[in-house]
Amino acid sequence: MTLNEIAEKLQLIDLTPEIRDEKLADVTRGHASDLLSDVLAHAPGGGVLVTIQVHMNVLAVSVNAGLAAVIFVSGRAPEESVRQKAIQERIPLYVSNESTFDIVGKLYGLGLRGHHA
């Protein structure tokens, strides 16, 4: 399932409409964590990260882990400087007003699985 399809089905707010090609990538894996060392150690490359952390370090970790996108939950959104850095690094960012639990459940329902599934 592509990022565009995921965003549409989950009614995510696209924070980085400037990024287009990356949103056509097929995504089959995901990881949910607010502990960035856990993301580095366990997030699957090419997967999507679900987190409430909205600071710049999330992008550094996402690039290092080779993630396809970040979904911020509980209505949390990063500052403009983080959004601009995401555009530069080509990491699509999305926001949901739903909780981590609900978004992860919906991602699972769409067929995404964790690193070791």
PEMO-V935904 format. One record per residue. RES is the residue in three letters. SS is DSSP state (H for helix, E for strand, L for the rest). BURIAL is I if it has 16 or more other ideal C-beta (glycine too) atoms within 10 Angstrom, else O. Layout:
BEGIN
res | ss | burial
RES | SS | BURIAL
RES | SS | BURIAL
END
This chain:
BEGIN
res | ss | burial
MET | L | O
THR | E | O
LEU | H | I
ASN | H | O
GLU | H | O
ILE | H | I
ALA | H | I
GLU | H | O
LYS | H | O
LEU | H | I
GLN | L | O
LEU | L | I
ILE | E | O
ASP | E | I
LEU | L | I
THR | L | I
PRO | L | O
GLU | L | O
ILE | L | I
ARG | L | O
ASP | H | O
GLU | H | O
LYS | H | I
LEU | H | O
ALA | L | O
ASP | E | O
VAL | L | I
THR | L | O
ARG | E | I
GLY | E | I
HIS | E | I
ALA | E | I
SER | L | I
ASP | L | O
LEU | L | O
LEU | H | I
SER | H | O
ASP | H | O
VAL | H | I
LEU | H | O
ALA | H | O
HIS | H | O
ALA | L | I
PRO | L | I
GLY | L | O
GLY | L | O
GLY | L | I
VAL | E | I
LEU | E | I
VAL | E | I
THR | E | I
ILE | L | O
GLN | L | I
VAL | L | I
HIS | L | O
MET | H | O
ASN | H | O
VAL | H | I
LEU | H | I
ALA | H | O
VAL | H | I
SER | H | I
VAL | H | O
ASN | H | O
ALA | H | I
GLY | L | O
LEU | L | I
ALA | L | I
ALA | E | I
VAL | E | I
ILE | E | I
PHE | E | I
VAL | L | I
SER | L | O
GLY | L | O
ARG | L | O
ALA | L | O
PRO | L | I
GLU | L | O
GLU | H | O
SER | H | O
VAL | H | I
ARG | H | I
GLN | H | O
LYS | H | I
ALA | H | I
ILE | H | O
GLN | H | O
GLU | H | O
ARG | L | O
ILE | L | I
PRO | E | I
LEU | E | I
TYR | E | I
VAL | E | I
SER | L | I
ASN | L | O
GLU | L | I
SER | L | O
THR | H | I
PHE | H | O
ASP | H | O
ILE | H | I
VAL | H | I
GLY | H | O
LYS | H | I
LEU | H | I
TYR | H | O
GLY | H | O
LEU | L | O
GLY | L | O
LEU | L | I
ARG | E | O
GLY | L | I
HIS | L | O
HIS | L | O
ALA | L | O
END
